[in-house]
Amino acid sequence: MSPKFDLEAGWLSFDPNTMQISPRRDGGKPVSHPISLPGKFWGTKQAGVPTCSEPGHGNKGCSKWAGCPMKQFPHVGPGTVIMKMRGSVSASNCYDYFESTVGGRPTSQLHHGMDGWKLDTTRTTIDVLGRTAAIEKGKLDVESSRQAVLGSKPQVWQMEVGGLLPPWWPMMKKKGLPLPDSAEHYPELADDDSDAQVQSPKITRAEGISTKRRGRRS
């Protein structure tokens, strides 16, 4: 029996000799979206499962790699991005935001960046309408009646988004939020611009980001 490990995609088996991960979840459909490579799988080529890397011989990679602004940092994702449009703020998987095109046509149905959403790297939260504020203030709890819940007015509160891509890491670090496991491999990307030896890439538009590296400011 092949050894297995638990990933966000579900329980996946792998060959301990080749480190090749099986593309099919236990009792589920094959993995269709890129997955993170944890621990000893970091940096390995995977022919069966998509990962945050360049597609090529023996490596399935990510179908959005051609238009990905994080390609200089293989395996840093997949991750989450915060986006906004016409006053609305939301979050999305990176592979549902960035898009590569073939002959001018998108390669998938989801491509929020092409649909007018702009990235917002100034925050690590999204606006959520709910009754969390009332719960935090002690006005509601598990013992509250249905009438009490319905009688409380929903309010907008700020929900922290986890698993964000490197452009959000410095802010997450300042706020004391947990960084993704991939940050262990690129610690310089979590440093503030004023202190970093290597500056975190800045996303400038939906199609990509600048990849120029700068040294420490004098």
N, C-alpha and C positions, 0 to 999 in steps of 0.2 A: 504494500500500500504506500502510495506517495505521501510524503509529508505535506502539511498544509499550513497556511497562515491566514489570519483574519485581516482583511483589508476593507476599505470603505465600499468596495465592490462586492464584498461577501467573502466566504471561505473559498480560497483558491489553492490548488495543489501545484507542486513544482517538482522538477527533477533535481535531486540533490547533487548530481554530478555535473549537469550542464547549467543549473540554475534557471532553466527555462520554465516560465510560469504558464500553466494551462489557461487557455482563454475562456474556458467554460466554468461558471460558478457551480457549486454543488446544488443541484436541483433547480438551476436557473438558466437564463439565457447567456450567451457569450458576452464578454465585456465589450461594450461598444464605445465608451468614452475613455480618454486617457486616465491612467491611475498613477499614483505616486509610488516610487520605488523605495521601500523602507530598508533600513539596516544593510545587510549584506547584499541586497539586490541593487543598491545604489550604483548607477553608472553602467549596469549590465545591458547588453543588447537583448531585446525580447522580440522574438518573431511572431508570437501568438497574441500578445496583449498590447494595446496601444499605450504609450507612455509619453511623458513630456520630453521628447527628443526628436531628432531629425529622421524621417523615414529613409530607409536604405536597405542594402543587402543584409538580411538576417535581423532587421530591426523594423518593426511595424511603425513605431514612432507616433506622431500626432498629425492628423489630416490637416490641421490648421497651421502647421509649422511655417509654411511659406509667408504667412502674414502675421506671425507672432513676434511681438516686440521683445520677448524675453529669450530669444534664441541663443544669445551669447552666454546664457546660463542654463545649460541642459539639465533637465530633471528638477528644475526649481519649482515646477508646478506638477499637476494642474493646481490652480488656485482660484480665488474669488476676487472680483473687482467690484468697486462701488461706482455706480453710474447715476446720472441725473438727466432729466429732460422736462422742460416746462414746469419747473417747481417740484417735480416728483423725484424722490431719491429711492434707489433700489440697489440690489446686488445681483450678480450673475456669475456663473462659472466662466472662466477665461475662454474656454472653447465655445461658449455660446455668445461671447462678445466679439472677439477678434475673428476675422475671416480672411481666407485667401481666395483668390478668384482665378478661374480658368476661363479664358476667352471672355472675360467681363462678367461672368456669371458666378454667383455665390455657390459654394460647395455644400452648403447645408441650409436647412430651413431657419435655424436660429443664428442671427448675426446682429446683435443689438447695436454694435458700433456702426453698422451700415444703415441702421434704421433711425439714426438721429440721436441716440443716447451718447452722452459725453462722460468721460471718466472724471471722477472727483477724488483727487488724491489729498484733499484737505481734511478728510474725516475718516473715522474708522467705524462709524455707526450709520444706520439707516433709520428712517422715520417709520414707526409702527403705531397703528391705532389700536388701542386695547385698554384693558383695565389693570395693567401691571402697576401703574402709579398708585392706584387705590390699594392694591395688595401690599406694596412696599410701605405705604403709610399706615397699614394695619386696619384699614377700613373694610377689607374683604379678606377672607381666608377660606379654608376647606369646609368650615362649618357654616359659612354664610348661606342664607336661604336663597332660593331662586329669585324671590322678589327683591332681595337686597342686591343681588348681582344685576338684575335688570334695571334696578333703580339707580345704580351708579353710572355716571356718565363716562364713556370711553374717552381717553385722552391720548394725544400723541406722545410717545416716549422714544428714547434713543436706544436701539438695540445694537450691541457690539457685534460686528461681523468677524467670524474666525476664518483662518486659512487664506488671508489676503496675500496678494503677490508682493514682491520686494518694494515697489514704490511706496507701499504703506508701512513697511517694517519699521523705519525710524520712528514714526508716530506711535506705532504699537509698543515699541521698546520704551519710549518716554512715558507712556501710560501704564507700563508694567503689565501689558497683556502678553499672553503666551504666544510665541512665534511658531510658525510651522517647523516641522522637523528639518525641512530643506535648508533652513537658516543656519544650521550647524555647518553646512558645507560652504556657505557664502556669508560669513559673519560680517564682512565689510559692508554688505548691503543694508545692514540694520543700523549702521552708524549715522549720526546726524551729519549733514553736509559740512558743517563747520569743523567736524572732527575726523571725518572719514578720509582714509588714504585713497580709497577708490569710491567714487561717488555713485550712489544708487541711480539707475537709469530713470529718466523722467519721461513719462508717457505724454506725448504732445498731441496725438490725434488717434483716431480709431485704427488707422492703417499701421501705426508703429510708433516707436519712441527713439529718441536720440541715444546713441550708444557710445558717445565720446566719453572717455575717462579723463578725469582731472585729478591733479595732486592736491595735497593739503594747501589751503589758503594761507598766504603769508600775513 
